[in-house]
Amino acid sequence: MADVSAALSGPESLAAADPAPPCTLVIFGASGDLTKRLLIPSIYNMRQARLLQDGFQVIGVDRVERDDDAYRGALTEAMKSFAGDKGGEFSPGTLDGDAWGWVRDRLFYQVGDLGDAGTYEALNRRINGSCVFYLAVGARFFGPVLTRLADGGLMKEEGGFRRVVVEKPFGHDLASAKALNQLILDKMDESQVYRIDHFLGKETVQNLMALRFSNGIFEPLWNRNYIDHVQITAAETVGVEKRGAFYEPTGALRDMVPNHMFQLLAMTAMEPPNSFDADAVRTEKAKVLQAVKPFTAETVARDVVRGQYGPGRLGGKEMPGYREEPDVAADSTTETYIALRLMVDNFRWAGVPFYVRTGKRMTVRRTEIVVHFKQAPYALFRDTPVDKLTPNIMVIHVQPSEGITLNISAKVPGPTLHLGRVAMDFRYADYFNTPSNTGYETLLYDVMIGDATLFQRADNVNAGWQVVQPVLDAVEAGHTQVQSYAAGSAGPAAADALLERDGRHWLGLGT
Ligand code: BG6
């Protein structure tokens, strides 16, 4: 995990990262949304932070007929439109002409069909030396593109490195993920493959390791003796937008759980690795998922809640229900919300439930990890007006505002003993000059310098699917019902019941 955050946080930073070695970034899916909204802005941010040097270039590959100039023009328009737009992932106040000019001059375009060997031959003639191939295309193209790259000799590391970045969704279930991993490993070396999960580009997610392992006070408490349970939430206000065709066969479980949510789970629950070496970290993360108690048909029925948003009000506006969205079936049973109760059945976590939930069109956009500590003994307070103690809660805020809050009890000033809740609050923005980052900067930089710590190894991916496969099977067999929740709410009532059964409650999402 390279420390580019210092370089990205401005000229006053003491430690700037070294520029990445010169290379060509080939983007398959050059005209797509990911390229426009996240990859090219990240390249621009990296240039501004002096993380890219001469010898760097981008070749965008797509079927749309156009030349370099037209490609440059389209991306320049997109970049200009982001400037000042506060809502997006990338919203610079103004576009720095020098930095964008530098990137712009290094953008090239290659017309080509992804299934056509000629595309790869043409590409091969254009590149030499180190190269990163970024698969910013639909999952159905992963196998064919990887095969053509390998068979066309483009993965041979003769005059420099050759690496591929594979986006999600990595498979549709356990069998397809295993098949894709097998295909990759038959065609290239594991060290050439970077399976990306953009949640790992988020600063607070990376900070989890620093928080846990660099602070002497937390690690001794980070286990079943002191922690009662953990809640992991990724609530979104967006609906399915224009992605109905993708989302219908996917659903919240596949879209968010084996990847993003399990990354948060693994970072929270993993054992300290022997070092920050990529394989040491990835081994510990795989072990956490391998320790999750397998679901059975019975526990799926008891411990999993699937929801789908119906019409409702959000931000003062009427919102349609999921079934009224474009490209969605009128009787769709795809879940847009899922909550799971998981047990990490190992020595550290035995008996500590991990409640995981994620959903679209919820009341607020918030991703957080909430660690509920066990309560102190009440005995001392029995002859006081304090009728109950409230346990300590640590909230690790992943987004939108990044930071950590520790809730503790304190005496309310006055002659009698009353307790009040107070918060010890750390906000990234108060301490560090946090720039407008997409989160992909760190990940792209890491690929270029060959640091795979923040990327998934084949066994990490397989372990995630292994956990959710029995849930997919139960859904397939029609054994789970999808519960409706109003757009703008905190999810279905059954998800509250999941915790209430254990005498617990979700931390309110509030607004
Ligand atoms: C993507 C999912 O991987 O992550 C989307 O496909 C989801 O459905 C998104 O909205 C959430 O990412 P972020 O960074 O906006 O929290």
Residues whose N, C-alpha, C, O or C-beta is under 5 A from the ligand:
A	BS01	BG6	D255
